[in-house]
Amino acid sequence: MTLTATENTSRSLQGALDAAVGFLRSQQDPQGWWKGELETNVTMDAEDLLLREFLGIREEQETEEAARWIRSQQRADGTWANFRGGPGDLSTTIEAWVALRLAGDPPEAEHMQRAQKFVLAWGGVGSSRVFTRIWLALFGLWSWDELPDMPPELLFLPPWFPLNVYDWACWARQTVVPLTVVATLRPARPLPFGIDELRSPNQGSAPKRASMWSWTGAFQRLDAVLHRYSRHPVRSLRKLAMRRAAEWVLARQEADGSWGGIQPPWVYSLLALHLLDYPLDHPAVKAGLAGLDGFLIREQTPEGWVRRLEACQSPVWDTCLAVTALLDAGVSPDDPGVVRAADWMLGEEIRVPGDWAVRRPNLAPGGWAFEFDNDGYPDIDDTAEVVLALRRVAHPEPVRLRAAVDRAVDWTIGMQSRDGGWAAFDADNTRELITKLPFCDFGAVIDPPSADVTAHVVEMLVAEGLAGSPSCRRGVAWLLAAQEDDGAWFGRWGANHVYGTGGVVPALVGAGVPESSPAIRAAVRWLELHQNPDGGWGEDIRSYTDPAWIGRGTSTASQTAWALLALLAAGERTVAVERGVRWLVDSQLDDGSWDEPEFTGTGFPGAFYINYHLYRMVFPLSALGRYLAGVR
């Protein structure tokens, strides 16, 4: 059934659109950028306190504020989760418990007892992830002998050799290299308390050896060999490897003091430099600590001030999506706010090579990163979305803008992987052997092509008039081959199949795949089948690990918008679309924004998730704007 919007509906939509535009404008920084909070989980805050304790710089006020925040996020069952409404997470709960002990909470306190009960029920600290046990080992609470060995000699492996550092995804390699230093030096700085309360009775029993003919068994035996070597290394080689690791780390520090603009490599790089006797006032260490302060959020609550740490910041991503949303909503391409944002984005263009050049040494740089300062790691997803935004802006310096766009398009085409898809940061980062290492239990460690990134690139190439180019056609073929049997696409960087499908359908239709094609019809059917009774769409983060949650979850503004963007691109003007639009209008808050406590962003599927606080604004604005433009 096809419906036509009534005059009253159009007026109501226009009112919602105007209110949303006004709210989004109010969030723009005077310099031109937008940045919503990037909300994750309390491991950021627990590890921040542990880092400061290890470095000897932890202060009472920051401890009190961080502890207050950590306590506020504990659930009724005593656990801490990795996303709002999710199940309790063992490692997150252990780290939160240890951080609260550091803050002075006694183990017999009721909230600590509840956490302890959960930890023991799930196997104790021995069942936690490797990273959690590394933090415990730093304070003598876990044995380094019971952790996977990561020798710094790893850096000597050439890029073509299996298990070299460039086989790891960029976020993983930046974490692994400093950790080789930390694990080699094996520090243990005792705390005034232990963690016996979190040890299960059988903790410490050696894991059963797997068959030597399995990957698990083979790497268990390799790890045993590496442990023996680490006890008696070739001293000259080990010394050279440690120096090479320090040089590698220092060469990748960003202008804001971070490493990769994300928490894991940042804190481990600081630990490595500290253990290599770089003093706290050394420029690299000093800049690193000062940079962390820029990722802190302090907030007044009824219980007092709280302090939490963002795992990352997303100004480039937020800004390009905000510009696209405003333009979709009918804001003029020469609007001062839009032009100011374009100026800022042009100033963030990356013109220097980074680690990506190891696989693409002859490719000229160009493109954008996710963060304020991350010149070493531009990413393909941001670059595609920035181009899609910039090319629509009526900029007073069109030649300057065009040159940046052309460089970005050339760089993006050059970053296409051999199979025709695009990944986030690297080309051909697909060697799955590395995922078999005992160390790799913390989420994604490689960066293969994904449907959402490939779709955004295809959409960009189409906008640039390159729909018929070999690169675009290979990308389209990759997307068609990646469609799942039920008609959806997996979402690597957003939750989950609603995100993937919401991105792929507009790209395929734009590239010339007919709206009537089996692929597009299957996607439409999937979206319609998974619409909630209230008219919205939602997909719980648990869909990454439990198929029963695929396409199911509480309706959210961002996911409803993703579904609508796909349906609109497919030419749908059905009851499903009307109900989705109505859900967005009816759920809008008085200030023009939407509420969205659910996490709809993805860091590592199955392990680490994100609530992008601007998603609830930019995607609904684009969806409503495109809908209204189509019914006028």
C-alpha positions as CSV (number, residue, x, y, z in Angstrom):
1,M,0.0,0.0,0.0
2,T,1.4,3.4,-1.0
3,L,0.5,6.6,1.0
4,T,0.8,10.2,0.2
5,A,1.8,12.6,3.0
6,T,-1.0,15.0,3.9
7,E,-0.6,18.7,4.2
8,N,-0.8,18.4,8.0
9,T,1.8,15.6,8.1
10,S,4.1,17.7,6.0
11,R,3.7,20.7,8.3
12,S,4.3,18.4,11.3
13,L,7.4,17.0,9.6
14,Q,8.7,20.4,8.7
15,G,8.3,21.4,12.4
16,A,10.2,18.4,13.5
17,L,12.9,19.0,10.9
18,D,13.3,22.7,11.9
19,A,13.5,21.8,15.5
20,A,16.2,19.2,14.8
21,V,18.2,21.6,12.6
22,G,18.1,24.2,15.4
23,F,19.3,21.8,18.0
24,L,22.1,20.5,15.8
25,R,23.2,24.0,15.0
26,S,23.4,24.7,18.7
27,Q,25.9,21.9,19.1
28,Q,28.4,23.2,16.6
29,D,31.7,24.5,18.0
30,P,32.7,28.1,16.9
31,Q,35.7,26.5,15.0
32,G,33.2,24.6,12.8
33,W,33.3,21.1,14.2
34,W,30.8,18.9,16.0
35,K,31.7,16.3,18.6
36,G,29.2,14.2,20.5
37,E,30.3,12.2,23.5
38,L,31.7,8.7,22.7
39,E,30.3,6.6,25.5
40,T,31.7,3.2,26.2
41,N,32.1,1.3,29.5
42,V,33.9,1.7,32.9
43,T,37.0,-0.2,31.9
44,M,38.2,3.1,30.6
45,D,37.9,4.6,34.1
46,A,39.2,1.6,36.0
47,E,42.3,1.4,33.8
48,D,42.8,5.1,34.0
49,L,43.0,4.8,37.8
50,L,45.3,1.8,37.6
51,L,47.6,3.6,35.1
52,R,47.9,6.6,37.4
53,E,48.6,4.3,40.4
54,F,51.3,2.5,38.4
55,L,52.9,5.8,37.4
56,G,52.6,7.2,40.9
57,I,50.5,10.1,39.9
58,R,47.0,9.1,41.2
59,E,45.3,11.9,43.1
60,E,42.5,11.7,45.7
61,Q,40.0,13.9,43.9
62,E,40.3,12.2,40.5
63,T,40.0,8.8,42.3
64,E,36.9,9.9,44.2
65,E,35.2,11.2,41.1
66,A,36.1,8.2,38.9
67,A,35.0,5.8,41.7
68,R,31.7,7.6,42.0
69,W,31.1,7.2,38.3
70,I,32.1,3.5,38.4
71,R,29.7,2.9,41.3
72,S,26.9,4.7,39.4
73,Q,27.2,2.2,36.5
74,Q,26.9,-0.9,38.6
75,R,23.7,-2.9,38.0
76,A,21.4,-4.4,40.5
77,D,23.0,-7.9,40.0
78,G,26.4,-6.5,41.0
79,T,27.9,-6.5,37.6
80,W,29.1,-4.0,35.1
81,A,28.2,-4.4,31.4
82,N,29.8,-3.4,28.2
83,F,26.7,-1.6,26.9
84,R,23.5,-0.3,28.3
85,G,21.1,-3.1,29.1
86,G,23.6,-5.8,28.2
87,P,24.6,-8.8,30.3
88,G,27.2,-8.5,33.0
89,D,30.8,-8.8,31.7
90,L,33.3,-10.7,33.7
91,S,36.4,-8.7,32.8
92,T,34.7,-5.4,33.1
93,T,33.4,-6.3,36.5
94,I,36.8,-7.5,37.7
95,E,38.5,-4.3,36.6
96,A,35.8,-2.1,38.2
97,W,36.1,-4.1,41.5
98,V,39.8,-3.6,41.6
99,A,39.5,0.1,40.8
100,L,37.0,0.5,43.6
101,R,39.3,-1.3,46.0
102,L,42.0,1.2,44.9
103,A,39.5,3.9,45.8
104,G,39.1,2.5,49.3
105,D,35.8,0.5,49.0
106,P,36.1,-2.5,51.4
107,P,35.5,-6.0,49.9
108,E,32.8,-6.7,52.5
109,A,30.7,-3.8,51.3
110,E,27.4,-4.9,49.9
111,H,28.0,-3.7,46.3
112,M,31.5,-5.3,46.3
113,Q,30.0,-8.6,47.5
114,R,27.5,-8.6,44.7
115,A,30.3,-8.1,42.2
116,Q,32.4,-10.8,43.8
117,K,29.5,-13.3,43.7
118,F,29.2,-12.8,39.9
119,V,32.9,-13.1,39.3
120,L,33.2,-16.4,41.1
121,A,30.1,-17.7,39.4
122,W,31.7,-17.1,36.0
123,G,35.1,-18.7,36.8
124,G,37.0,-16.0,38.7
125,V,39.9,-14.0,37.4
126,G,41.4,-17.0,35.7
127,S,38.5,-16.8,33.2
128,S,39.0,-13.1,32.4
129,R,40.4,-11.7,29.2
130,V,44.2,-11.4,28.7
131,F,44.1,-7.6,29.0
132,T,42.5,-7.8,32.4
133,R,45.1,-10.3,33.6
134,I,47.9,-8.0,32.3
135,W,46.6,-5.2,34.4
136,L,46.6,-7.5,37.4
137,A,50.1,-8.7,36.6
138,L,51.3,-5.1,36.7
139,F,50.5,-5.1,40.4
140,G,51.7,-8.6,41.2
141,L,48.1,-9.9,41.3
142,W,48.6,-12.4,38.4
143,S,51.7,-14.3,37.3
144,W,53.4,-13.1,34.0
145,D,54.2,-16.8,33.5
146,E,50.5,-17.5,33.0
147,L,50.1,-14.9,30.3
148,P,50.9,-15.3,26.6
149,D,54.4,-14.3,25.7
150,M,54.8,-11.4,23.2
151,P,58.5,-11.0,22.4
152,P,59.7,-7.6,21.1
153,E,61.6,-9.5,18.4
154,L,58.3,-9.6,16.6
155,L,59.3,-6.2,15.1
156,F,62.0,-7.9,13.1
157,L,59.6,-9.9,11.1
158,P,59.3,-8.4,7.5
159,P,55.8,-7.3,6.3
160,W,55.5,-10.4,4.1
161,F,56.2,-12.9,6.9
162,P,53.2,-14.4,8.8
163,L,52.5,-12.8,12.3
164,N,54.5,-9.6,11.5
165,V,53.1,-6.4,13.2
166,Y,51.4,-5.3,10.0
167,D,49.3,-8.4,10.0
168,W,47.5,-6.9,13.0
169,A,44.8,-4.3,12.5
170,C,46.1,-0.8,13.1
171,W,44.5,-0.5,16.5
172,A,45.9,-3.9,17.5
173,R,49.4,-3.4,16.3
174,Q,49.7,-0.1,18.2
175,T,48.7,-1.9,21.3
176,V,50.8,-5.0,20.8
177,V,54.1,-3.3,20.2
178,P,54.3,-1.4,23.5
179,L,52.9,-4.5,25.2
180,T,55.9,-6.5,24.0
181,V,58.0,-4.1,26.1
182,V,55.7,-4.3,29.2
183,A,55.5,-8.1,29.0
184,T,59.3,-8.4,28.6
185,L,60.1,-6.3,31.6
186,R,57.4,-8.0,33.7
187,P,56.9,-5.3,36.4
188,A,55.0,-6.0,39.6
189,R,54.2,-3.1,41.9
190,P,52.2,-4.4,44.8
191,L,49.0,-2.8,46.0
192,P,48.0,-2.7,49.7
193,F,45.3,-5.3,49.0
194,G,44.9,-8.6,47.2
195,I,42.2,-10.2,45.0
196,D,41.8,-13.6,46.7
197,E,38.1,-12.8,46.9
198,L,37.9,-13.1,43.1
199,R,39.8,-16.3,42.7
200,S,37.8,-19.5,42.1
201,P,38.9,-22.6,44.0
202,N,40.4,-24.3,40.9
203,Q,42.1,-21.1,39.7
204,G,45.7,-21.8,38.8
205,S,45.2,-25.3,37.3
206,A,47.0,-25.5,34.0
207,P,44.7,-25.4,30.9
208,K,44.5,-28.7,29.1
209,R,46.8,-29.0,26.1
210,A,44.9,-29.1,22.8
211,S,46.0,-31.4,20.0
212,M,49.3,-30.3,18.4
213,W,47.5,-30.6,15.0
214,S,45.0,-27.9,15.9
215,W,45.8,-24.2,15.7
216,T,45.1,-23.9,19.4
217,G,47.5,-26.7,20.3
218,A,50.2,-25.4,17.9
219,F,50.1,-22.0,19.4
220,Q,50.1,-23.3,22.9
221,R,53.4,-25.1,22.1
222,L,54.8,-22.0,20.4
223,D,53.9,-19.9,23.4
224,A,55.8,-22.4,25.6
225,V,58.8,-22.1,23.4
226,L,58.6,-18.3,23.5
227,H,58.4,-18.4,27.3
228,R,61.6,-20.5,27.5
229,Y,63.3,-18.1,25.1
230,S,62.3,-15.1,27.1
231,R,64.0,-16.6,30.2
232,H,67.3,-16.9,28.2
233,P,67.1,-14.5,25.2
234,V,69.9,-13.6,22.9
235,R,70.8,-10.5,24.9
236,S,72.1,-8.4,22.0
237,L,69.0,-9.2,20.0
238,R,66.7,-8.6,22.9
239,K,68.3,-5.2,23.6
240,L,68.0,-4.2,19.9
241,A,64.4,-5.3,19.8
242,M,63.5,-3.2,22.9
243,R,65.2,-0.2,21.4
244,R,63.3,-0.8,18.1
245,A,60.0,-1.1,19.9
246,A,60.6,2.2,21.7
247,E,61.5,4.0,18.5
248,W,58.4,2.5,16.8
249,V,56.2,3.8,19.6
250,L,57.7,7.2,19.7
251,A,57.4,7.6,15.9
252,R,53.7,7.1,16.1
253,Q,52.7,9.5,18.8
254,E,50.2,12.0,17.6
255,A,50.2,15.8,18.0
256,D,47.7,15.7,20.8
257,G,49.9,13.3,22.8
258,S,47.9,10.2,21.9
259,W,48.7,7.0,20.1
260,G,46.0,6.3,17.5
261,G,43.6,8.6,19.3
262,I,42.3,5.6,21.2
263,Q,42.8,4.4,24.8
264,P,44.4,1.0,24.5
265,P,47.6,1.9,22.6
266,W,47.8,5.2,24.4
267,V,48.0,3.7,27.9
268,Y,50.2,0.8,27.0
269,S,52.6,3.2,25.2
270,L,52.8,5.3,28.3
271,L,53.5,2.2,30.4
272,A,56.2,1.0,28.0
273,L,58.0,4.3,27.9
274,H,57.8,4.6,31.7
275,L,59.3,1.1,32.1
276,L,62.1,2.0,29.7
277,D,63.0,4.8,32.1
278,Y,61.5,7.7,30.2
279,P,60.8,10.2,33.1
280,L,57.3,11.7,33.6
281,D,58.7,15.1,32.4
282,H,60.0,13.6,29.1
283,P,58.2,15.4,26.3
284,A,56.5,12.2,25.0
285,V,55.3,11.0,28.4
286,K,54.3,14.5,29.4
287,A,52.3,15.1,26.2
288,G,50.7,11.7,26.5
289,L,49.4,12.4,30.0
290,A,48.3,15.9,29.2
291,G,46.4,14.5,26.1
292,L,44.5,12.0,28.3
293,D,43.2,15.0,30.3
294,G,41.5,16.2,27.0
295,F,39.5,13.0,26.9
296,L,38.0,13.5,30.3
297,I,34.5,14.4,31.0
298,R,33.5,15.9,34.4
299,E,29.9,16.2,35.3
300,Q,28.0,17.3,38.4
301,T,25.4,14.7,39.6
302,P,23.2,14.5,42.7
303,E,25.8,12.3,44.3
304,G,28.6,14.7,43.5
305,W,31.1,15.3,40.7
306,V,31.9,12.3,38.4
307,R,34.8,11.8,36.1
308,R,34.9,9.5,33.1
309,L,37.2,8.9,30.2
310,E,36.3,8.7,26.5
311,A,37.9,5.8,24.8
312,C,38.2,7.9,21.6
313,Q,36.8,11.1,20.1
314,S,35.0,11.4,16.8
315,P,35.0,15.0,15.6
316,V,35.7,14.4,11.9
317,W,33.1,11.6,11.7
318,D,30.5,13.7,13.6
319,T,31.2,16.8,11.6
320,C,30.8,15.2,8.1
321,L,27.7,13.5,9.2
322,A,26.3,16.7,10.6
323,V,26.9,18.6,7.4
324,T,25.2,15.9,5.4
325,A,22.3,15.9,7.7
326,L,21.9,19.7,7.5
327,L,22.1,19.6,3.7
328,D,19.6,16.7,3.6
329,A,17.3,18.9,5.8
330,G,17.3,21.7,3.2
331,V,19.9,24.0,4.7
332,S,21.6,26.0,2.0
333,P,25.0,24.7,0.7
334,D,26.5,28.2,1.4
335,D,25.1,28.5,4.9
336,P,27.8,30.0,7.2
337,G,27.7,27.1,9.6
338,V,28.0,24.6,6.8
339,V,30.9,26.5,5.2
340,R,32.6,26.9,8.5
341,A,32.4,23.1,9.0
342,A,33.8,22.5,5.5
343,D,36.7,24.9,6.3
344,W,37.5,22.9,9.4
345,M,37.4,19.6,7.6
346,L,39.6,20.9,4.8
347,G,42.1,21.8,7.5
348,E,42.0,18.3,8.9
349,E,43.1,16.7,5.6
350,I,46.0,14.3,6.0
351,R,48.8,14.8,3.5
352,V,51.5,12.5,5.0
353,P,51.9,8.7,4.7
354,G,51.1,6.4,7.6
355,D,51.2,2.6,8.4
356,W,48.8,2.0,5.5
357,A,51.7,2.8,3.1
358,V,53.4,-0.5,4.1
359,R,50.9,-2.3,1.9
360,R,50.5,0.6,-0.6
361,P,54.0,2.2,-0.8
362,N,53.4,4.0,-4.1
363,L,50.0,5.5,-3.2
364,A,49.9,9.3,-2.6
365,P,48.3,10.3,0.7
366,G,45.0,11.9,1.1
367,G,41.9,11.6,3.3
368,W,40.8,12.1,6.8
369,A,41.0,10.4,10.2
370,F,38.3,9.9,12.8
371,E,39.9,12.1,15.5
372,F,41.3,15.6,15.9
373,D,44.9,14.4,15.6
374,N,45.6,11.1,14.0
375,D,47.7,11.7,11.0
376,G,49.3,8.2,11.0
377,Y,45.9,6.5,10.6
378,P,43.4,8.1,8.2
379,D,40.5,5.8,7.6
380,I,38.5,5.0,4.5
381,D,35.1,5.3,6.1
382,D,35.7,8.9,7.3
383,T,37.2,9.8,4.0
384,A,34.2,8.6,2.0
385,E,31.8,10.4,4.3
386,V,33.8,13.6,4.3
387,V,33.9,13.6,0.5
388,L,30.1,13.0,0.4
389,A,29.6,16.1,2.6
390,L,32.3,18.4,1.1
391,R,31.2,18.0,-2.5
392,R,27.7,19.4,-1.7
393,V,29.1,22.5,0.0
394,A,29.1,25.8,-1.9
395,H,32.6,26.8,-0.7
396,P,34.1,30.2,-1.4
397,E,37.3,28.3,-2.5
398,P,36.0,25.6,-4.8
399,V,39.4,24.9,-6.3
400,R,40.9,24.1,-2.9
401,L,37.9,21.9,-2.0
402,R,38.0,20.1,-5.3
403,A,41.7,19.4,-5.0
404,A,41.2,17.8,-1.5
405,V,38.3,15.7,-2.8
406,D,40.3,14.5,-5.8
407,R,43.2,13.5,-3.5
408,A,40.8,11.6,-1.2
409,V,39.1,9.8,-4.1
410,D,42.4,8.7,-5.5
411,W,43.7,7.5,-2.1
412,T,40.5,5.6,-1.4
413,I,40.5,3.8,-4.8
414,G,44.1,2.9,-4.1
415,M,43.1,1.4,-0.7
416,Q,40.7,-1.1,-2.2
417,S,41.6,-4.7,-1.1
418,R,42.3,-7.5,-3.6
419,D,38.8,-9.0,-3.1
420,G,37.1,-5.7,-4.2
421,G,36.0,-4.5,-0.8
422,W,37.3,-1.8,1.5
423,A,38.3,-2.1,5.1
424,A,38.5,0.7,7.6
425,F,42.3,1.5,7.9
426,D,44.4,-0.9,5.8
427,A,44.3,-2.8,2.5
428,D,44.5,-6.6,2.5
429,N,44.7,-6.9,6.3
430,T,43.0,-10.3,6.2
431,R,45.5,-12.9,7.4
432,E,43.4,-14.8,9.9
433,L,46.4,-16.8,11.2
434,I,47.0,-14.0,13.7
435,T,43.6,-14.5,15.3
436,K,44.7,-17.9,16.5
437,L,47.3,-16.5,18.9
438,P,46.5,-17.1,22.6
439,F,46.9,-13.3,23.1
440,C,43.9,-12.5,20.8
441,D,40.9,-12.9,23.0
442,F,40.0,-9.2,23.1
443,G,38.0,-8.6,20.0
444,A,38.8,-7.9,16.3
445,V,42.6,-8.0,15.6
446,I,42.5,-7.8,11.8
447,D,40.8,-5.3,9.5
448,P,39.1,-7.1,6.6
449,P,36.7,-5.4,4.2
450,S,33.2,-4.8,5.6
451,A,29.9,-4.1,4.0
452,D,29.3,-0.8,5.7
453,V,32.7,0.7,4.7
454,T,32.5,-0.7,1.2
455,A,29.0,0.7,0.8
456,H,30.1,4.2,1.9
457,V,32.9,4.1,-0.6
458,V,30.6,2.9,-3.5
459,E,28.2,5.7,-2.6
460,M,31.1,8.2,-2.7
461,L,32.3,6.9,-6.1
462,V,28.8,7.2,-7.5
463,A,28.5,10.8,-6.3
464,E,31.8,11.5,-8.0
465,G,30.5,10.2,-11.3
466,L,32.6,7.0,-11.1
467,A,29.7,4.4,-11.0
468,G,31.1,2.8,-14.1
469,S,34.7,2.6,-13.0
470,P,36.3,-0.8,-12.4
471,S,36.8,0.0,-8.7
472,C,33.2,0.8,-8.2
473,R,31.9,-2.2,-10.1
474,R,34.2,-4.5,-8.1
475,G,32.8,-2.9,-4.9
476,V,29.3,-3.5,-6.1
477,A,30.1,-7.1,-6.8
478,W,31.6,-7.5,-3.4
479,L,28.5,-6.1,-1.7
480,L,26.2,-8.3,-3.7
481,A,28.3,-11.4,-2.7
482,A,28.3,-10.3,0.9
483,Q,24.5,-10.2,1.3
484,E,23.2,-12.7,3.8
485,D,20.6,-15.3,2.9
486,D,17.9,-13.4,4.7
487,G,18.5,-10.3,2.7
488,A,20.4,-8.2,5.2
489,W,24.1,-7.2,5.4
490,F,26.3,-7.5,8.5
491,G,27.2,-4.2,10.1
492,R,30.9,-4.1,11.2
493,W,31.0,-0.6,12.7
494,G,27.4,-0.1,13.7
495,A,24.6,-2.3,15.2
496,N,24.2,-4.4,13.3
497,H,22.3,-5.7,10.3
498,V,20.1,-2.6,10.4
499,Y,23.2,-0.5,10.1
500,G,24.8,-2.7,7.3
501,T,21.6,-2.9,5.3
502,G,20.9,0.8,5.9
503,G,24.2,1.7,4.3
504,V,24.3,-0.9,1.5
505,V,20.9,-0.3,-0.1
506,P,21.4,3.4,-1.0
507,A,24.9,2.6,-2.3
508,L,23.7,-0.2,-4.6
509,V,20.7,1.7,-5.9
510,G,22.9,4.7,-6.6
511,A,25.3,2.5,-8.4
512,G,22.6,1.3,-10.8
513,V,21.3,-1.9,-9.2
514,P,17.5,-1.7,-10.0
515,E,15.1,-1.2,-7.1
516,S,13.3,-4.3,-8.5
517,S,16.3,-6.5,-8.3
518,P,16.2,-9.6,-6.1
519,A,18.9,-8.2,-3.8
520,I,17.1,-4.9,-3.1
521,R,13.7,-6.6,-2.8
522,A,15.2,-9.1,-0.2
523,A,16.6,-6.2,1.8
524,V,13.3,-4.4,1.8
525,R,11.5,-7.5,2.9
526,W,14.0,-8.0,5.7
527,L,13.6,-4.4,7.0
528,E,9.8,-4.6,6.8
529,L,9.8,-7.9,8.7
530,H,11.9,-6.5,11.5
531,Q,10.0,-3.3,12.0
532,N,8.8,-3.0,15.6
533,P,5.1,-2.8,16.5
534,D,5.7,0.9,17.5
535,G,6.9,1.7,14.0
536,G,10.6,2.1,14.8
537,W,13.5,-0.2,14.3
538,G,16.1,-1.5,16.8
539,E,18.7,-4.2,16.9
540,D,20.3,-5.1,20.2
541,I,24.1,-5.3,20.4
542,R,23.7,-8.9,21.5
543,S,23.0,-9.8,17.8
544,Y,26.8,-10.0,17.3
545,T,27.0,-13.0,19.6
546,D,23.4,-14.4,19.6
547,P,21.5,-14.8,16.3
548,A,18.2,-14.6,18.1
549,W,18.7,-10.9,18.5
550,I,19.4,-10.2,14.8
551,G,17.0,-7.4,13.8
552,R,15.4,-7.3,17.3
553,G,15.6,-4.7,19.9
554,T,14.2,-1.5,21.4
555,S,13.4,1.1,18.7
556,T,16.1,3.8,18.5
557,A,16.3,7.0,16.6
558,S,19.5,6.1,14.8
559,Q,18.5,2.6,13.8
560,T,15.0,3.8,12.7
561,A,16.7,6.4,10.5
562,W,19.1,3.8,9.0
563,A,16.1,1.6,8.0
564,L,14.3,4.6,6.5
565,L,17.3,5.7,4.5
566,A,17.4,2.2,2.9
567,L,13.7,2.0,2.2
568,L,13.6,5.5,0.8
569,A,16.6,4.7,-1.5
570,A,14.7,1.6,-2.7
571,G,11.8,3.8,-3.7
572,E,9.5,2.7,-0.9
573,R,6.6,5.0,0.1
574,T,4.8,2.3,2.1
575,V,3.0,2.0,5.4
576,A,6.3,0.8,6.9
577,V,8.0,4.1,5.9
578,E,5.1,6.2,7.1
579,R,5.1,4.4,10.5
580,G,8.9,4.9,10.8
581,V,8.7,8.6,10.0
582,R,5.8,8.9,12.5
583,W,7.9,7.2,15.2
584,L,10.7,9.7,14.7
585,V,8.4,12.6,14.9
586,D,6.5,11.3,17.9
587,S,9.6,10.4,19.8
588,Q,11.4,13.8,19.3
589,L,12.0,15.7,22.4
590,D,10.9,19.3,23.0
591,D,14.4,20.7,22.3
592,G,14.5,19.1,18.9
593,S,16.7,16.2,19.8
594,W,16.1,12.5,20.4
595,D,16.9,10.4,23.5
596,E,19.0,7.2,22.8
597,P,20.5,5.5,25.8
598,E,21.1,2.3,23.7
599,F,24.4,1.6,22.2
600,T,24.3,1.5,18.4
601,G,28.0,1.8,17.5
602,T,30.5,-0.9,17.3
603,G,34.2,-1.0,18.2
604,F,34.9,-4.7,18.3
605,P,31.9,-7.0,17.5
606,G,31.3,-9.2,20.5
607,A,33.6,-7.2,22.8
608,F,33.5,-3.4,22.7
609,Y,30.6,-1.1,21.9
610,I,29.9,2.6,21.6
611,N,27.0,5.0,22.1
612,Y,27.7,7.9,19.7
613,H,25.7,10.7,21.3
614,L,25.4,12.5,18.0
615,Y,24.0,9.5,16.1
616,R,20.6,10.2,17.6
617,M,20.6,13.6,15.8
618,V,22.3,13.3,12.4
619,F,20.7,10.2,11.1
620,P,17.1,11.1,11.9
621,L,17.7,14.5,10.4
622,S,18.9,13.0,7.2
623,A,16.0,10.5,7.1
624,L,13.3,13.1,7.7
625,G,14.9,15.5,5.3
626,R,15.1,12.9,2.5
627,Y,11.6,11.7,3.2
628,L,10.1,15.2,3.1
629,A,12.0,16.1,-0.1
630,G,10.5,13.1,-1.7
631,V,6.9,13.8,-0.8
632,R,6.8,17.4,-1.8
